[in-house]
Amino acid sequence: MSSYHHGNLKTELLSCAYKMCERDGYTKLSIRSLAKESNVSQTAPYRHFKTKEDLYAEVAAEGFNRLYKAMSKSKYKSPKKNLISAGREYISFGLKNSNTYDLMFGTAVPDFTKYPNLFISANKTYLHLRTEVTAYSKDKDLSSIEEKCIDIWAKIHGLVGLLRKLQVVPKQLLEMPDTPIMPINAINNNLDAYLEKFIKNI
């Protein structure tokens, strides 16, 4: 960051921190490294992030905002298509933003309620999923809807982890029988059909 305006320093620092998190992983992200990367004084970031956890919380909040934006962009008339699209976008985000995703769903920031921006952005993402499930499901009981949301979330979250493995395994494993990699790759090649199958009975 060669130059910046005082009024938008936090925005520019957060943008830089997000990029650093993706490039290096959140464990290597610190206020000191952010200052160096941003080409500002060592004290400048402390005006906006008092601790490393504060910085983590802001990066995670930005991650949830981006995830929400991706999940909510589809406006189909079909509730099923909207739910499948939300699932596909969730998976795409998790694969393309893996280091930030690990921060968002890890334990580096244990109490989201300490950080209103993070709490609101994370909860907004969940509430969007609940809205899409409610629109699609024949069962409108709230407790049942929420259980279904967690079930869908758990499956998609687990699928992100499995699909990330595809990004690093040797290519010859993708078609090797009697390994989990082959069926995971098959799901990856027809993701919408897989998502439609596991939401079918909700």
C-alpha positions as CSV (number, residue, x, y, z in Angstrom):
1,M,0.0,0.0,0.0
2,S,2.1,2.9,-1.3
3,S,-0.4,5.6,-0.3
4,Y,-3.7,5.9,1.5
5,H,-6.2,8.4,2.7
6,H,-6.6,8.7,6.4
7,G,-10.4,8.2,6.2
8,N,-10.2,4.8,4.5
9,L,-7.0,3.4,6.2
10,K,-9.0,0.7,7.9
11,T,-10.7,-0.4,4.7
12,E,-7.3,-0.6,2.9
13,L,-5.7,-2.4,5.8
14,L,-8.5,-5.0,5.9
15,S,-8.2,-5.6,2.2
16,C,-4.5,-6.1,2.5
17,A,-5.0,-8.4,5.6
18,Y,-7.5,-10.5,3.6
19,K,-5.0,-11.0,0.8
20,M,-2.3,-11.8,3.2
21,C,-4.5,-14.4,5.0
22,E,-5.2,-16.1,1.7
23,R,-1.6,-16.0,0.5
24,D,0.1,-17.1,3.8
25,G,-2.5,-18.5,6.1
26,Y,-4.0,-16.7,9.1
27,T,-1.4,-18.0,11.5
28,K,1.2,-15.8,9.8
29,L,-1.0,-12.8,9.8
30,S,-0.1,-10.2,12.5
31,I,-0.5,-6.5,13.1
32,R,3.3,-6.1,12.6
33,S,3.3,-8.1,9.3
34,L,0.3,-6.1,8.1
35,A,2.0,-2.8,8.7
36,K,5.0,-3.9,6.8
37,E,3.0,-5.3,3.9
38,S,0.9,-2.1,3.8
39,N,3.9,0.2,3.9
40,V,2.6,2.1,6.9
41,S,4.1,2.8,10.3
42,Q,4.1,0.0,12.8
43,T,1.7,1.9,15.0
44,A,-0.8,2.8,12.3
45,P,-2.8,-0.5,12.3
46,Y,-3.2,-0.3,16.1
47,R,-5.6,2.5,15.7
48,H,-8.0,0.0,14.2
49,F,-6.9,-3.4,15.5
50,K,-5.8,-3.5,19.2
51,T,-4.9,-7.2,19.2
52,K,-4.2,-10.0,16.7
53,E,-7.6,-11.4,17.6
54,D,-9.2,-8.1,16.6
55,L,-7.5,-8.4,13.3
56,Y,-8.6,-12.0,12.9
57,A,-12.2,-11.1,13.7
58,E,-12.3,-8.4,11.0
59,V,-10.8,-10.7,8.4
60,A,-13.3,-13.4,9.3
61,A,-16.2,-10.9,9.2
62,E,-15.1,-9.9,5.7
63,G,-15.0,-13.5,4.7
64,F,-18.6,-14.1,5.9
65,N,-19.7,-10.9,4.1
66,R,-18.2,-12.3,0.9
67,L,-19.7,-15.7,1.5
68,Y,-23.1,-14.2,2.1
69,K,-22.9,-12.2,-1.1
70,A,-22.0,-15.2,-3.1
71,M,-24.7,-17.4,-1.5
72,S,-27.5,-14.8,-2.0
73,K,-26.8,-13.7,-5.5
74,S,-29.2,-16.2,-7.2
75,K,-32.7,-15.0,-7.7
76,Y,-34.5,-17.9,-9.3
77,K,-38.2,-18.4,-9.1
78,S,-37.5,-22.0,-8.1
79,P,-36.6,-22.4,-4.3
80,K,-34.8,-25.6,-5.2
81,K,-32.6,-23.8,-7.7
82,N,-31.8,-21.1,-5.2
83,L,-30.9,-23.6,-2.5
84,I,-28.7,-25.6,-4.9
85,S,-27.0,-22.4,-6.0
86,A,-26.4,-21.3,-2.4
87,G,-24.7,-24.7,-1.8
88,R,-22.6,-24.5,-4.9
89,E,-21.5,-21.0,-4.1
90,Y,-20.6,-22.0,-0.5
91,I,-18.4,-24.8,-1.8
92,S,-16.8,-22.5,-4.4
93,F,-16.0,-19.9,-1.7
94,G,-14.5,-22.6,0.6
95,L,-12.3,-23.8,-2.2
96,K,-11.2,-20.4,-3.5
97,N,-10.7,-18.8,0.0
98,S,-9.4,-21.8,1.9
99,N,-7.2,-20.0,4.4
100,T,-9.8,-17.4,5.2
101,Y,-12.4,-20.2,5.4
102,D,-10.2,-22.0,8.0
103,L,-10.1,-18.8,10.0
104,M,-13.9,-18.3,9.8
105,F,-14.7,-21.8,11.0
106,G,-11.7,-22.4,13.3
107,T,-11.1,-21.5,16.9
108,A,-8.8,-18.5,16.5
109,V,-11.7,-16.2,17.4
110,P,-13.7,-18.3,20.0
111,D,-16.4,-15.7,20.9
112,F,-18.0,-14.0,18.0
113,T,-20.2,-12.0,20.3
114,K,-17.2,-9.9,21.3
115,Y,-17.1,-8.6,17.7
116,P,-20.5,-7.3,16.5
117,N,-19.4,-7.1,12.9
118,L,-18.3,-10.7,12.9
119,F,-21.4,-11.9,14.8
120,I,-23.8,-10.1,12.5
121,S,-22.0,-11.2,9.3
122,A,-21.8,-14.9,10.3
123,N,-25.4,-15.0,11.5
124,K,-26.6,-13.3,8.4
125,T,-25.1,-16.1,6.4
126,Y,-26.9,-18.7,8.5
127,L,-30.2,-16.8,8.3
128,H,-29.9,-16.8,4.5
129,L,-29.5,-20.5,4.5
130,R,-32.5,-20.9,6.8
131,T,-34.6,-18.7,4.5
132,E,-33.7,-20.8,1.5
133,V,-34.4,-24.0,3.3
134,T,-37.8,-22.7,4.6
135,A,-38.8,-21.6,1.1
136,Y,-38.0,-25.1,-0.3
137,S,-39.1,-27.4,2.5
138,K,-42.6,-28.7,2.8
139,D,-42.1,-28.8,6.6
140,K,-42.4,-25.3,8.0
141,D,-41.8,-26.1,11.6
142,L,-39.0,-23.8,12.8
143,S,-37.2,-26.3,14.9
144,S,-37.3,-28.9,12.1
145,I,-36.1,-26.3,9.6
146,E,-33.1,-25.4,11.8
147,E,-32.2,-29.0,12.2
148,K,-32.3,-29.4,8.4
149,C,-30.1,-26.3,8.0
150,I,-27.5,-27.8,10.3
151,D,-27.7,-31.1,8.5
152,I,-27.2,-29.4,5.1
153,W,-24.4,-27.1,6.4
154,A,-22.6,-30.1,7.9
155,K,-22.7,-32.0,4.7
156,I,-21.5,-29.0,2.6
157,H,-18.8,-28.1,5.1
158,G,-17.5,-31.7,5.0
159,L,-17.7,-31.7,1.2
160,V,-15.5,-28.6,1.1
161,G,-12.8,-30.5,3.0
162,L,-13.0,-33.5,0.7
163,L,-12.9,-31.4,-2.4
164,R,-9.9,-29.5,-1.2
165,K,-8.1,-32.8,-1.2
166,L,-8.7,-33.1,-4.9
167,Q,-6.7,-29.9,-5.4
168,V,-3.5,-31.5,-4.1
169,V,-3.6,-35.2,-4.8
170,P,-1.7,-36.7,-7.8
171,K,-3.8,-36.8,-11.0
172,Q,-3.6,-40.6,-11.3
173,L,-5.6,-40.9,-8.0
174,L,-8.6,-39.2,-9.5
175,E,-9.6,-42.4,-11.5
176,M,-8.1,-45.0,-9.3
177,P,-10.7,-47.5,-8.0
178,D,-11.1,-48.6,-4.4
179,T,-10.1,-45.2,-3.1
180,P,-12.4,-42.4,-1.8
181,I,-10.8,-40.0,-4.3
182,M,-12.5,-41.4,-7.3
183,P,-16.1,-41.0,-6.0
184,I,-15.2,-37.5,-4.6
185,N,-14.0,-36.6,-8.0
186,A,-17.2,-37.9,-9.6
187,I,-19.3,-35.7,-7.2
188,N,-17.1,-32.7,-8.1
189,N,-17.7,-33.3,-11.8
190,N,-21.5,-33.2,-11.3
191,L,-21.9,-31.1,-8.2
192,D,-25.4,-29.8,-8.9
193,A,-26.8,-33.3,-9.2
194,Y,-25.2,-34.3,-6.0
195,L,-26.6,-31.2,-4.1
196,E,-30.1,-31.8,-5.6
197,K,-29.9,-35.4,-4.4
198,F,-29.1,-34.6,-0.8
199,I,-31.7,-31.8,-0.4
200,K,-34.4,-33.9,-2.1
201,N,-36.1,-35.1,1.1
202,I,-35.9,-31.9,3.2
